[in-house]
Amino acid sequence: MIHHHGTPVTPREMLYRMRGCNFCVAMSDPRDLDVALAIGQIVMGDSGAFTAFLNGASVNWDAYFAWLRPWLRPPHWAVAPDVIGGDVNVQRDALRLWPFPRRLAGAVWHIHLPLDYLRELANEWPRVCFGSSGALWQLGTDAWRARLDRAWNILGAMHDPPPVHILRAMYHASEGPWPFASADSVNVARNFKCMERDPAQMAREIDGRNPPASAWVQRPEQRDMLCSFGTK
């Protein structure tokens, strides 16, 4: 699994110690972009939609696309437009704004939205991102885990499912059992100082943890936990 370490990492010399890592850079705080591109492997671009949502703001998509345009090319990729709290039609409208090839994007499925929408994205986009949302915003709860099991039962039954990224849930993705292709977290950037750790060493330890299985094995579904979020 590819681990995208969130930025900014300060002071700058600490970021340079993470040479060779994969990074996540958000437009809401892009100060580390040039260095991440210079020393990293894969850079994931993020619109900052989650930060905007927390602040009661909205994302300027034209500004996001202008920010991506100079550097968005393989192996780098970016999260496609999404609207936290929006229904399926709002998400579809946002995705239509994406101006670049789809191979450079990850389309977001907010996990409280219908599973039929996950099927739609998995059939139409080369990468899907899971976002914890709605009543399932809290990571690691029984309901959250049951929802991921149900989603992976759908993806695992597909002939050729796309790679799946999970947003802001690197620890849970690494522990499994879900075979995520990638994940992101700001764990290192936020915690290396208070833990008095070398950020490069922290990143190496995280990068050394992968889900226990590379293929999904169908799991029983705990429907009593899922009825509140719909079955489609």
Residue pairs with C-beta under 8 A, 6 or more apart in sequence:
1 173
1 174
1 180
1 181
1 182
1 183
1 210
1 211
2 22
2 42
2 181
2 182
2 183
3 21
3 22
3 170
3 174
3 182
3 183
3 184
3 185
3 203
3 206
3 207
4 22
4 23
4 24
4 42
4 44
4 170
4 182
4 183
4 184
4 185
5 18
5 21
5 22
5 23
5 24
5 184
5 185
5 186
5 187
5 188
5 189
5 203
5 206
6 23
6 24
6 26
6 184
6 185
6 186
6 187
6 188
6 189
7 15
7 23
7 24
7 25
7 26
7 29
7 31
7 32
7 33
7 36
7 186
7 189
8 15
8 29
8 31
8 32
8 189
9 15
9 18
9 32
9 188
9 189
9 192
9 199
10 189
12 35
14 192
14 199
15 32
15 35
15 36
15 39
15 199
16 35
16 39
17 198
17 199
17 200
18 39
18 40
18 188
18 199
18 200
18 203
19 39
19 40
19 200
20 39
20 40
20 41
21 40
21 41
21 200
21 203
21 207
22 40
22 41
22 42
22 43
22 44
22 182
23 32
23 36
23 40
23 42
23 43
23 44
24 43
24 44
24 45
24 46
24 184
24 186
25 32
25 33
25 36
25 43
25 44
25 45
25 46
26 45
26 46
26 47
26 48
26 51
27 45
27 46
27 47
27 48
27 59
27 63
27 64
27 67
28 46
28 47
28 48
28 51
28 52
29 48
30 67
33 43
33 71
36 43
37 43
37 71
37 76
41 75
42 75
42 76
42 77
43 71
43 76
44 76
44 77
44 78
44 79
44 106
44 165
44 182
44 184
45 67
45 68
45 72
45 76
45 77
45 78
45 79
46 78
46 79
46 184
47 59
47 61
47 64
47 78
47 79
47 81
47 82
48 59
49 59
49 79
49 81
49 82
49 83
49 84
50 84
50 131
50 167
50 168
52 58
52 59
53 84
53 85
59 81
61 81
61 94
61 97
64 81
65 97
65 99
65 100
68 78
68 100
69 100
72 78
72 100
72 104
73 104
74 103
74 104
76 104
77 103
77 104
77 105
77 106
77 127
78 100
78 104
78 105
78 106
79 105
79 106
79 108
79 129
79 167
80 94
80 95
80 98
80 105
80 106
80 107
80 108
80 125
81 94
81 95
81 97
81 98
82 91
82 94
82 95
82 107
82 108
82 110
82 131
83 90
83 91
83 94
84 110
84 131
84 133
85 133
85 134
86 94
87 113
88 113
88 114
88 117
91 108
91 110
91 113
91 117
95 107
98 105
102 125
102 126
103 126
105 125
105 126
105 127
106 125
106 127
106 128
106 129
106 165
107 121
107 124
107 125
107 127
107 128
107 129
108 128
108 129
108 130
108 131
108 167
109 117
109 118
109 121
109 128
109 129
109 130
109 131
109 151
110 131
110 132
110 133
110 134
111 130
111 131
111 132
111 133
111 134
111 136
111 144
111 147
111 148
111 151
112 133
112 134
112 135
112 136
112 147
112 229
113 133
113 134
114 230
114 232
115 150
115 151
115 154
115 230
115 231
115 232
116 232
118 128
118 151
118 154
118 155
119 154
121 128
122 128
122 154
122 155
122 158
122 161
122 162
125 162
126 162
126 163
127 162
127 163
127 164
127 165
127 181
128 162
128 163
128 164
128 165
129 164
129 165
129 166
129 167
130 148
130 151
130 164
130 165
130 166
130 167
130 169
130 180
131 167
131 168
132 138
132 139
132 144
132 167
132 168
132 169
134 229
135 143
135 228
135 229
136 143
136 144
136 147
136 229
138 144
139 168
139 169
139 172
140 172
142 222
142 225
143 225
143 226
143 228
143 229
146 221
146 222
146 225
146 226
147 225
147 226
147 229
148 178
149 178
149 219
149 221
149 222
150 221
150 226
152 178
152 179
152 216
152 219
153 216
153 218
153 219
153 221
155 161
155 164
155 216
156 215
156 216
156 217
156 218
157 218
163 181
163 182
164 178
164 179
164 180
164 181
165 180
165 181
165 182
165 183
165 184
166 172
166 173
166 178
166 180
166 182
166 183
167 183
167 184
168 184
168 185
168 186
169 183
169 185
170 183
170 184
170 185
170 187
170 206
171 185
171 187
173 180
173 183
173 211
174 183
174 206
174 209
174 210
174 211
175 209
175 211
176 211
176 212
176 213
177 211
177 212
177 213
177 217
177 219
178 211
178 216
179 211
179 213
179 214
179 215
179 216
180 211
185 206
187 202
187 206
188 199
188 202
188 203
188 206
189 199
191 197
191 202
192 198
192 199
192 202
195 202
223 231
